[in-house]
């Protein structure tokens, strides 16, 4: 843990100029909160799927924190998940598909970032109908170690949730790996609960919170 204190960071809205920084953070936290660089040969692939699309398509729901070393964390969200995923399919993914080769469906042939490249070409978001009425919004949050332990993760997520609630959303959901215990504990502290979703991959958990 760094020696930085809470006052060394500040929260602000994200914009397009922040894409390189947030893409970097997405990769450095992409392996259950740890550096996913060793598992990837494309430094941008995680950012394409989990952060860039949000800043471009839902800029009012993208926030970050600046620290002594630059951008140190972010939260992004989508107000209506169904609408967001539809826009991804129509607007965000086609240009990526023209640039990124499809490794095909044979997992035995995949190397490094190929599983994520395949997601670009065969994107299937997890969004069961059971979430649509009570928890239509969703989000992603990532912080570098230097920004952790100061309450900034809570402030980022609460800022996103307050913005969603003010815009009329009834609730939010976030996906997290079942063995990512620090993330699960963090979400519970912020008031989210684990939903019973039997059709979910056994390795994942959906954490959710109602606003009204």
QUIPEWO-V255663 format. One record per residue. N is the residue number from 1. PHI is phi in degrees with one decimal (* if undefined). PSI is psi in whole degrees, 0 to 359 (999 if undefined). NEAR is the number of other ideal C-beta (glycine too) atoms within 8 Angstrom. Layout:
N&PHI&PSI&NEAR / N&PHI&PSI&NEAR
This chain:
1&*&138&5 / 2&-74.1&171&5 / 3&-90.9&5&3 / 4&-67.1&149&10 / 5&-109.2&176&6 / 6&-57.5&323&7 / 7&-72.7&354&4 / 8&-82.3&356&7 / 9&-124.4&156&13 / 10&-144.7&147&5 / 11&-95.3&142&10 / 12&-156.0&170&8 / 13&-70.7&146&7 / 14&-87.0&157&12 / 15&-144.1&180&8 / 16&-60.9&331&6 / 17&-66.5&343&4 / 18&-87.3&356&12 / 19&-55.6&313&10 / 20&-58.4&320&6 / 21&-68.8&316&10 / 22&-73.6&329&16 / 23&-61.6&319&14 / 24&-62.9&315&10 / 25&-64.0&321&16 / 26&-58.8&319&13 / 27&-72.7&319&14 / 28&-69.9&347&10 / 29&-119.1&10&13 / 30&-78.1&354&10 / 31&-113.0&79&8 / 32&53.0&43&7 / 33&88.8&356&8 / 34&-111.5&175&6 / 35&-65.7&122&9 / 36&-97.2&6&12 / 37&-55.9&318&8 / 38&-63.0&339&5 / 39&-96.0&4&8 / 40&-135.9&143&14 / 41&-111.2&6&5 / 42&-123.0&108&10 / 43&-67.7&347&8 / 44&-104.4&352&7 / 45&-63.6&319&13 / 46&-67.9&320&14 / 47&-62.6&323&14 / 48&-60.4&324&10 / 49&-91.1&333&9 / 50&-123.9&354&9 / 51&-145.6&316&15 / 52&-59.9&319&10 / 53&-61.0&325&11 / 54&-72.3&315&14 / 55&-64.8&324&16 / 56&-75.3&317&8 / 57&-97.0&337&12 / 58&-132.8&59&12 / 59&-61.6&334&10 / 60&-72.8&350&5 / 61&-116.4&28&14 / 62&-121.7&119&15 / 63&-131.5&153&14 / 64&-145.9&170&17 / 65&-120.6&135&16 / 66&-96.3&143&9 / 67&-134.9&187&12 / 68&-58.1&333&5 / 69&-104.4&15&5 / 70&104.4&202&6 / 71&-62.0&129&12 / 72&-120.9&357&15 / 73&179.1&163&15 / 74&-154.2&162&16 / 75&-136.3&138&14 / 76&-134.6&157&15 / 77&-153.9&170&16 / 78&-128.6&131&13 / 79&-70.7&313&12 / 80&-122.5&106&9 / 81&-60.1&319&14 / 82&-62.0&316&9 / 83&-64.7&318&9 / 84&-62.1&313&13 / 85&-65.8&326&11 / 86&-65.3&319&8 / 87&-66.2&322&10 / 88&-56.4&313&13 / 89&-64.8&325&9 / 90&-89.6&327&7 / 91&-114.5&318&8 / 92&-87.2&315&12 / 93&-76.6&324&10 / 94&-53.9&314&8 / 95&-63.9&324&7 / 96&-65.8&321&10 / 97&-65.0&331&10 / 98&-73.8&335&6 / 99&-97.2&331&5 / 100&-108.4&121&11 / 101&-68.7&140&4 / 102&-81.0&119&9 / 103&-75.8&354&9 / 104&87.0&169&6 / 105&-83.3&353&5 / 106&-78.8&101&6 / 107&-62.9&335&6 / 108&-65.0&339&4 / 109&-97.9&355&8 / 110&-71.8&144&10 / 111&-134.3&136&7 / 112&47.2&247&8 / 113&-76.6&5&11 / 114&-62.0&328&10 / 115&-63.5&323&8 / 116&-76.6&324&12 / 117&-60.6&321&14 / 118&-64.0&323&13 / 119&-62.8&325&9 / 120&-59.1&319&15 / 121&-88.5&340&9 / 122&-135.1&60&7 / 123&-74.8&121&10 / 124&-132.5&90&4 / 125&-66.7&149&7 / 126&-87.6&107&9 / 127&-150.3&79&9 / 128&-66.9&151&9 / 129&-58.3&334&4 / 130&-62.7&339&6 / 131&-89.1&340&14 / 132&-61.4&321&11 / 133&-81.8&313&5 / 134&-90.7&330&9 / 135&-135.2&60&14 / 136&-72.8&338&13 / 137&-88.2&157&14 / 138&-146.8&168&13 / 139&-152.7&170&13 / 140&-136.7&140&11 / 141&-137.9&138&13 / 142&-145.4&136&11 / 143&-131.5&140&14 / 144&-70.7&156&11 / 145&-54.2&326&7 / 146&-64.6&338&11 / 147&-99.1&357&14 / 148&-85.3&152&10 / 149&87.3&6&3 / 150&-115.0&3&9 / 151&88.1&3&6 / 152&-74.3&329&15 / 153&-61.1&314&12 / 154&-60.6&315&10 / 155&-64.9&320&9 / 156&-61.1&310&17 / 157&-66.4&321&12 / 158&-66.2&325&9 / 159&-62.7&315&11 / 160&-61.4&313&16 / 161&-66.1&321&11 / 162&-64.6&321&8 / 163&-66.7&318&11 / 164&-63.7&314&14 / 165&-62.0&318&10 / 166&-64.4&334&6 / 167&-87.8&3&7 / 168&99.9&3&5 / 169&-70.1&139&12 / 170&-84.8&345&10 / 171&178.2&166&13 / 172&-128.7&151&16 / 173&-132.4&151&13 / 174&-137.4&139&13 / 175&-92.6&143&9 / 176&-149.1&145&12 / 177&-65.3&140&9 / 178&-61.7&331&9 / 179&-94.5&9&6 / 180&-89.3&75&10 / 181&-62.8&320&6 / 182&-60.6&320&7 / 183&-66.2&318&11 / 184&-60.8&317&13 / 185&-64.6&320&8 / 186&-62.4&313&10 / 187&-62.4&322&11 / 188&-64.6&322&10 / 189&-64.8&331&7 / 190&-88.2&1&10 / 191&100.3&9&6 / 192&-86.8&153&11 / 193&-121.7&155&8 / 194&-82.0&129&8 / 195&-90.5&150&11 / 196&-85.8&104&4 / 197&-126.3&87&8 / 198&-62.9&338&4 / 199&-87.3&0&4 / 200&-74.8&148&10 / 201&-51.1&134&5 / 202&-58.2&341&5 / 203&-85.6&359&6 / 204&-121.5&160&11 / 205&-133.5&140&10 / 206&-102.3&118&14 / 207&-100.0&140&15 / 208&-146.7&161&14 / 209&-149.6&134&12 / 210&-85.8&141&8 / 211&-96.5&334&10 / 212&-157.7&999&5
